[in-house]
Every structure is written in structure tokens, then in C-alpha cells.
């Protein structure tokens, strides 16, 4: 019995000692010097904004997040004086209205409650004389530092952020307002950012718009492609992504006809499939009032046409007609995506 009690006492003492020393143990990563990859790791930047004080003083403000491995590197070098690679600041590189890149150091913004956190939060530049409240700005950030011998060390640059992007497209005046909304909602695919939006939209281009609508509604990136590619006439990633998601189909088993113009009933059908993909039911019991050209609507498109019409996403063309076999322009297609995202979110 005494042996058993003694053994229990020993175990308790060992357990207590382990707990005490566990609190004193510093994680191994703090003893390990950061790797070159750690020192090259870039900051993560978001929410780029232009601010002004109403007296012609304008500056940039950006939200910065520092990855954990960089924080560990900073801590390591704070605990190991005169070590190589200490990270000492954050540099913002910016380009205004397409001009050359410029550099600016960043300081904590007064709008941010720092709470002794030197490497996460809202940072700002000094006043920038060439900056205006409506300027297009591209920005990227990097950490700066120096070795014990004064040799500079700079991290890789972060991903770029673009603010007030000037899109080089031609559009009708009536469409400008909703196209600006499309820009804010990121519904304009790259293929159309420098296009004449008054022209009819092709099947491939609308596939790209439908993928953008899917991403806006889900908040998730749609991964490109399908393997193997079933089509002989296109390798377009947006087409293959839309096909993979079940948003679009080919015009045959082996052809997509990417340059063919899309019809209004086909657009309604593809957008209904986007909604179906995210779990929205698009069936209807029957239209309260049929379009005067109802008989021209293909059987596969009847429900999508009337559902989209009932939600005021794709409207008729006047005199209670839908013009199902007619084509739409690029700007009309993008605006359809805007209305769907706003109405269905």
C-alpha cells in the first residue's frame, strides 16, 4: 500500500513539474532562425482607400495583415540582436493613373486602434500631390529591413490592389450607371474590359459573364476547365468552367460554337442554371400572362424565360413580347448579371 501511495505521489509531482515547466518552455520556432522564404514572404493588403481632409491634402490608406511566419521572424530577430534580416517597416508602391511606380513608407493611421500591434492594421502614406479622389490607383506592399552590416533586405511584393479602375470600353450612355455597378460587383470579365459593349455578345463571352455571376453569388472562385475537354472548337477557360458547372452546354457533343451569338432565351436558360447551381429553385407553376410571342419560345426555355421575367432580371422588349430568338448586346448581358446578383443575393 505504501508503495502504491509513494508511486502516486511521484506521478503527481512529475505531472505538476511538467505543467510548470511547460509554461516556461519557449516554442522551438522561436529558437529557429527564419528561412529565406520567411524573409521573402509578402504582407497581405486589402481595402485600399483614398482619403482627404477637405483642404486639398490627399493620401492613401491600406489595411495590412502580417502572416504568422513573418511575425515569428520579427520576434526572433528582436530576441537575437545584430542578427541578419531584421524586418523594420512596410513600404507601399503605388501607381497613379497608369504612371510609373512610386514608393512611400507607411505609418499607422489615426483611424486604427493600434493596441500595441505594430504589423497588422490600417496604415497610411503621407500626402501625395499627384493623387485625386477619383484617381485610378494600383498598389502593392513589401516589408523592408536591413542586416546588421546595413545591407538592405526587401520581401517579395504583395498582390496588387486596383482602385477606381478605368475600364476602356465603349458603352451606351443609358447603360453607364449599371455598368459601374457591374464593375463594383466584379461582373465584367477580362475579355470584355476593353471591348465595344454595344456589340452583340457571343456564346463564349456570355459564358464568362455567367461564371462571374456565379462567383458573385457564391463568394467563391470557380475553378477553370474540365478534363478532358469535350469541345474541338474552343479551349476557352471560361467556357470550360461554365460547362463544368453545368451552366452551359455545347451546340453538339464536340462543338461549343464560341463565336456564335447567344439568343435571349439561351441567356435566360444559362442564368437559371446559375441559380439552380447555388440552390435556387427556378420552376414556375405557369406564367400569369404569356408574352405575345410565347409560341416562339423553345420548350426548354419556357420556364427560365418566365422566371427571369417575373424577377425582372430579363425583361421583355416592348408590346408584351420577349423576342426569344433575338440577340443581346454585351452591355445588356452584363446588366442582366447585375440585376440577377442584386435581386437574388
LUMLOKE-634826 format. One line per field, with one value per residue (C-alpha): residue in three letters; chain; x, y, z. Coordinates in nm, 3 decimals. Layout:
BEGIN
aa: [ALA ...]
ch: [A ...]
xx: [X ...]
yy: [Y ...]
zz: [Z ...]
//
This chain:
BEGIN
aa: [UNK UNK UNK UNK UNK UNK UNK UNK UNK UNK UNK UNK UNK UNK UNK UNK UNK UNK UNK UNK UNK UNK UNK UNK UNK UNK UNK UNK UNK UNK UNK UNK UNK UNK UNK UNK UNK UNK UNK UNK UNK UNK UNK UNK UNK UNK UNK UNK UNK UNK UNK UNK UNK UNK UNK UNK UNK UNK UNK UNK UNK UNK UNK UNK UNK UNK UNK UNK UNK UNK UNK UNK UNK UNK UNK UNK UNK UNK UNK UNK UNK UNK UNK UNK UNK UNK UNK UNK UNK UNK UNK UNK UNK UNK UNK UNK UNK UNK UNK UNK UNK UNK UNK UNK UNK UNK UNK UNK UNK UNK UNK UNK UNK UNK UNK UNK UNK UNK UNK UNK UNK UNK UNK UNK UNK UNK UNK UNK UNK UNK UNK UNK UNK UNK UNK UNK UNK UNK UNK UNK UNK UNK UNK UNK UNK UNK UNK UNK UNK UNK UNK UNK UNK UNK UNK UNK UNK UNK UNK UNK UNK UNK UNK UNK UNK UNK UNK UNK UNK UNK UNK UNK UNK UNK UNK UNK UNK UNK UNK UNK UNK UNK UNK UNK UNK UNK UNK UNK UNK UNK UNK UNK UNK UNK UNK UNK UNK UNK UNK UNK UNK UNK UNK UNK UNK UNK UNK UNK UNK UNK UNK UNK UNK UNK UNK UNK UNK UNK UNK UNK UNK UNK UNK UNK UNK UNK UNK UNK UNK UNK UNK UNK UNK UNK UNK UNK UNK UNK UNK UNK UNK UNK UNK UNK UNK UNK UNK UNK UNK UNK UNK UNK UNK UNK UNK UNK UNK UNK UNK UNK UNK UNK UNK UNK UNK UNK UNK UNK UNK UNK UNK UNK UNK UNK UNK UNK UNK UNK UNK UNK UNK UNK UNK UNK UNK UNK UNK UNK UNK UNK UNK UNK UNK UNK UNK UNK UNK UNK UNK UNK UNK UNK UNK UNK UNK UNK UNK UNK UNK UNK UNK UNK UNK UNK UNK UNK UNK UNK UNK UNK UNK UNK UNK UNK UNK UNK UNK UNK UNK UNK UNK UNK UNK UNK UNK UNK UNK UNK UNK UNK UNK UNK UNK UNK UNK]
ch: [A A A A A A A A A A A A A A A A A A A A A A A A A A A A A A A A A A A A A A A A A A A A A A A A A A A A A A A A A A A A A A A A A A A A A A A A A A A A A A A A A A A A A A A A A A A A A A A A A A A A A A A A A A A A A A A A A A A A A A A A A A A A A A A A A A A A A A A A A A A A A A A A A A A A A A A A A A A A A A A A A A A A A A A A A A A A A A A A A A A A A A A A A A A A A A A A A A A A A A A A A A A A A A A A A A A A A A A A A A A A A A A A A A A A A A A A A A A A A A A A A A A A A A A A A A A A A A A A A A A A A A A A A A A A A A A A A A A A A A A A A A A A A A A A A A A A A A A A A A A A A A A A A A A A A A A A A A A A A A A A A A A A A A A A A A A A A A A A A A A A A A A A A]
xx: [0.000 0.285 0.449 0.129 0.090 0.454 0.411 0.103 0.287 0.577 0.341 0.166 0.494 0.611 0.282 0.294 0.654 0.569 0.290 0.512 0.797 0.554 0.459 0.825 0.916 0.951 0.831 1.108 1.021 1.145 1.490 1.499 1.628 1.375 1.439 1.495 1.137 1.011 1.206 1.069 0.705 0.495 0.236 -0.131 -0.304 -0.672 -0.921 -0.720 -0.886 -0.825 -0.871 -0.867 -0.903 -1.107 -0.808 -0.656 -0.446 -0.498 -0.338 -0.374 -0.490 -0.449 -0.529 -0.231 -0.220 0.113 0.144 0.232 0.570 0.672 0.561 0.775 1.071 1.028 1.009 1.314 1.530 1.404 1.533 1.860 2.031 2.253 2.114 2.080 1.747 1.552 1.225 1.183 0.899 0.638 0.680 0.387 0.447 0.174 0.095 -0.149 -0.345 -0.109 0.211 0.537 0.553 0.639 0.743 0.603 0.666 0.359 0.261 -0.030 -0.347 -0.507 -0.827 -0.683 -0.666 -0.315 -0.328 0.047 0.018 0.285 0.233 -0.141 -0.396 -0.465 -0.168 -0.141 0.101 0.193 0.018 0.051 0.033 -0.045 -0.334 -0.700 -1.013 -1.109 -0.758 -0.703 -0.451 -0.259 -0.079 0.139 0.331 0.651 0.849 1.177 1.467 1.843 2.118 2.347 2.600 2.346 2.266 1.904 1.663 1.319 1.043 0.854 0.573 0.215 -0.063 -0.177 -0.495 -0.660 -0.885 -1.110 -1.014 -1.071 -1.226 -1.151 -1.478 -1.736 -2.090 -2.427 -2.498 -2.814 -2.604 -2.327 -2.484 -2.547 -2.212 -2.046 -2.235 -2.107 -1.755 -1.806 -1.958 -1.669 -1.910 -1.721 -1.490 -1.144 -1.242 -1.494 -1.299 -1.160 -1.446 -1.717 -2.009 -2.267 -2.196 -2.379 -2.242 -2.112 -2.171 -1.815 -1.843 -2.171 -2.022 -1.762 -2.037 -2.228 -1.918 -1.872 -2.237 -2.185 -1.876 -2.054 -2.349 -2.141 -1.843 -1.621 -1.382 -1.491 -1.202 -1.135 -1.161 -1.275 -1.058 -1.085 -1.208 -1.515 -1.502 -1.291 -1.358 -1.254 -1.011 -1.154 -1.124 -1.449 -1.639 -1.495 -1.565 -1.927 -1.957 -1.804 -2.054 -2.344 -2.428 -2.383 -2.385 -2.235 -2.420 -2.324 -2.129 -1.799 -1.865 -1.946 -1.965 -1.791 -1.825 -2.194 -2.424 -2.630 -3.008 -3.219 -3.382 -3.040 -2.927 -3.234 -3.165 -2.799 -2.873 -3.143 -2.880 -2.653 -2.933 -3.005 -2.637 -2.649 -2.972 -3.238 -3.549 -3.649 -3.958 -4.293 -4.650 -4.722 -4.697 -4.979 -4.963 -4.794 -4.583 -4.747 -4.463 -4.490 -4.509 -4.163 -4.000 -3.825 -3.975 -3.654 -3.653 -4.015 -3.966 -3.635 -3.779 -4.084 -3.892 -3.633 -3.911 -4.103 -3.790 -3.734 -3.390 -3.454 -3.740 -3.947 -3.867 -4.198 -4.557 -4.558 -4.302 -3.983 -3.806 -3.661 -3.455 -3.315 -2.963 -2.846 -2.559 -2.266 -2.384 -2.734 -2.588 -2.372 -2.667 -2.872 -2.597 -2.608 -2.985 -2.966 -2.692 -2.873 -3.216 -3.108 -2.841]
yy: [0.000 0.238 0.162 0.247 0.577 0.663 0.592 0.816 1.097 1.070 1.079 1.386 1.566 1.483 1.599 1.927 1.982 1.917 2.175 2.436 2.385 2.368 2.727 2.825 2.645 2.873 2.715 2.570 2.805 3.099 2.939 2.860 3.131 3.229 3.086 3.293 3.206 3.356 3.673 3.696 3.647 3.949 4.134 4.081 4.405 4.486 4.774 5.037 5.378 5.741 5.993 6.372 6.637 6.880 7.108 6.953 6.710 6.359 6.031 5.654 5.425 5.046 4.757 4.530 4.179 4.023 3.644 3.441 3.329 3.694 3.778 3.488 3.622 3.969 3.825 3.606 3.898 4.110 3.839 3.788 4.126 4.200 3.910 3.926 4.000 4.204 4.340 4.702 4.857 4.836 5.003 5.080 5.103 5.281 5.384 5.669 5.684 5.443 5.635 5.485 5.314 5.536 5.441 5.555 5.441 5.352 5.470 5.361 5.553 5.750 5.571 5.244 5.147 5.008 4.830 4.766 4.569 4.714 4.492 4.447 4.718 5.029 5.220 5.540 5.726 6.090 6.349 6.270 6.581 6.388 6.195 6.293 6.140 5.982 5.870 5.517 5.363 5.038 4.946 4.669 4.641 4.481 4.456 4.640 4.578 4.564 4.330 4.407 4.537 4.772 4.569 4.623 4.332 4.362 4.099 3.992 4.231 4.157 4.101 4.423 4.609 4.836 5.123 5.328 5.110 5.292 5.039 5.110 5.006 5.169 5.165 5.333 5.628 5.463 5.163 5.352 5.353 4.978 4.904 5.096 4.866 4.570 4.698 4.724 4.374 4.240 4.110 4.230 3.952 4.041 3.959 4.249 4.513 4.666 4.573 4.765 4.674 4.800 4.498 4.162 3.913 3.572 3.239 3.234 3.589 3.516 3.203 3.433 3.665 3.370 3.246 3.596 3.591 3.250 3.376 3.690 3.491 3.224 3.433 3.154 3.130 2.893 2.674 2.663 2.381 2.028 1.732 1.606 1.900 1.775 2.054 2.067 2.434 2.605 2.590 2.900 2.861 3.045 2.824 2.511 2.638 2.717 2.373 2.207 2.388 2.279 2.637 2.587 2.309 2.261 2.304 1.940 1.674 1.806 2.172 2.478 2.741 3.007 3.287 3.229 3.496 3.394 3.434 3.591 3.261 3.096 3.371 3.318 2.946 2.983 3.232 2.999 2.725 2.955 2.995 2.622 2.557 2.766 2.600 2.845 2.687 2.846 2.643 2.822 2.698 2.889 3.250 3.478 3.642 3.497 3.702 3.771 3.576 3.287 3.029 3.131 3.036 2.698 2.438 2.408 2.784 2.846 2.819 3.011 3.291 3.342 3.300 3.560 3.789 3.753 3.857 4.150 4.014 3.974 4.196 4.195 4.415 4.604 4.539 4.234 4.047 3.870 3.818 3.481 3.424 3.776 3.859 4.078 4.320 4.280 4.566 4.417 4.081 4.237 4.435 4.113 3.971 4.284 4.258 3.888 3.930 4.224 4.056 3.711 3.783]
zz: [0.000 0.092 -0.243 -0.425 -0.237 -0.300 -0.670 -0.688 -0.510 -0.755 -1.051 -0.911 -0.853 -1.206 -1.354 -1.157 -1.261 -1.623 -1.613 -1.451 -1.696 -1.990 -1.912 -1.924 -2.245 -2.547 -2.872 -3.088 -3.376 -3.171 -3.144 -3.514 -3.744 -4.014 -4.358 -4.670 -4.769 -4.440 -4.507 -4.862 -4.753 -4.852 -4.645 -4.728 -4.823 -4.868 -4.863 -5.044 -4.999 -5.093 -4.810 -4.799 -4.530 -4.737 -4.780 -5.094 -4.888 -5.026 -4.921 -4.946 -4.669 -4.681 -4.449 -4.384 -4.240 -4.149 -4.193 -3.883 -4.016 -4.064 -3.709 -3.586 -3.783 -3.635 -3.284 -3.343 -3.451 -3.163 -2.929 -3.119 -3.154 -3.450 -3.649 -4.025 -4.188 -3.934 -4.079 -3.986 -4.184 -4.460 -4.798 -5.028 -5.400 -5.594 -5.949 -6.013 -6.339 -6.514 -6.434 -6.307 -5.970 -5.673 -5.319 -4.986 -4.632 -4.427 -4.081 -3.865 -3.942 -3.656 -3.763 -3.631 -3.265 -3.271 -2.934 -2.944 -3.269 -3.498 -3.800 -3.850 -3.907 -4.111 -4.249 -4.448 -4.673 -4.644 -4.861 -5.233 -5.451 -5.771 -5.610 -5.654 -5.503 -5.837 -5.942 -6.060 -5.819 -5.827 -5.505 -5.365 -5.039 -4.913 -4.593 -4.567 -4.335 -4.307 -4.195 -3.904 -4.156 -4.316 -4.627 -4.727 -4.739 -4.903 -4.915 -5.224 -5.320 -5.222 -5.472 -5.637 -5.550 -5.808 -5.702 -5.933 -6.227 -6.553 -6.788 -7.152 -7.310 -7.532 -7.394 -7.441 -7.216 -7.074 -6.959 -6.779 -6.433 -6.418 -6.583 -6.298 -6.061 -6.262 -6.214 -5.837 -5.826 -6.039 -6.303 -6.609 -6.733 -6.859 -7.216 -7.212 -7.020 -7.339 -7.571 -7.750 -7.523 -7.771 -7.994 -7.972 -7.721 -7.824 -7.652 -7.517 -7.383 -7.210 -7.057 -6.899 -6.769 -6.622 -6.440 -6.292 -6.176 -6.013 -5.830 -5.711 -5.575 -5.404 -5.295 -5.428 -5.719 -5.994 -6.098 -6.472 -6.709 -6.747 -6.830 -7.092 -7.299 -7.492 -7.749 -8.062 -8.134 -7.809 -7.520 -7.353 -6.974 -6.901 -7.145 -6.989 -6.638 -6.725 -6.884 -6.578 -6.352 -6.571 -6.668 -7.042 -7.295 -7.639 -7.964 -8.025 -7.838 -7.974 -8.058 -7.850 -8.127 -7.915 -8.171 -8.238 -8.098 -7.798 -7.802 -7.531 -7.440 -7.415 -7.176 -6.961 -6.953 -6.859 -6.582 -6.446 -6.433 -6.234 -5.980 -5.980 -5.915 -5.596 -5.480 -5.602 -5.748 -6.080 -6.167 -6.200 -6.198 -6.514 -6.628 -6.516 -6.856 -7.160 -7.396 -7.731 -7.895 -7.647 -7.928 -8.047 -7.713 -7.729 -7.495 -7.291 -7.229 -7.129 -6.751 -6.746 -6.962 -6.743 -6.418 -6.520 -6.641 -6.313 -6.120 -6.362 -6.446 -6.819 -6.928 -7.243 -7.541 -7.557 -7.664 -7.433 -7.645 -7.537 -7.871 -7.762 -8.076 -8.078 -7.971 -7.685 -7.670 -7.435 -7.217 -7.194 -7.091 -6.820 -6.687 -6.672 -6.448 -6.230 -6.183 -6.101 -5.842 -5.678 -5.684 -5.572 -5.309]
//
